[in-house]
Amino acid sequence: MTKVYLAGSFKHYGTLRKIQQQFIDAQIECLLSSPDANQGIEGCLQRIDQSDITFIVNFDGYVGKSVTLDIGYALGVDKPIYALEPISDPDITHLICGVKSVNQLIDLIHSSASTRP
C-alpha cells in the first residue's frame, strides 16, 4: 500500500488534517507530523523515510524553511514529490514531479496500484 507524507506549515494544521482524512478515506495511508510532537524536524524526516510519496501542501505557492528541508531530504532519499500548488521558488519548482490536487494524486496512486502485477 502506498504511503503519503504531508508536508506543510503547521499554521494550516487543521487543513492538513482534513487532507490527511481525504487520503485515509481513499484507502491510502497518510502520515502527518504534529505541532506538539517533540521530535521536531527529525520526526518529519522519519515520516518521509516511511512514506512512498511526499505531498507538499503549499497554499499560494509558498514553502517555508522546514518544508524546503523536507523537499531536499525527500529528493536525497529518492522519493517522488508532488505539490498542491505551483511552488513560487523557481529553484525548487523543477525538482518536483508535478502539481496535483488531492483528488488528482489519489487517482494517480490508485491507477499506479492497479497496474502493478
Buried (B, 14 or more C-beta within 10 A) or exposed (E): EBBBBBBBBEEBBEBBEEBBEBBEEBEBBBBBBEEEEEEEEEBBBBBBEEBBBBBBBBEEBEBEEBBBBBBEBBBEEEBBBBBBBBBEBEEBEEEBBEBBEBEEBBEBBEEEEEEEE
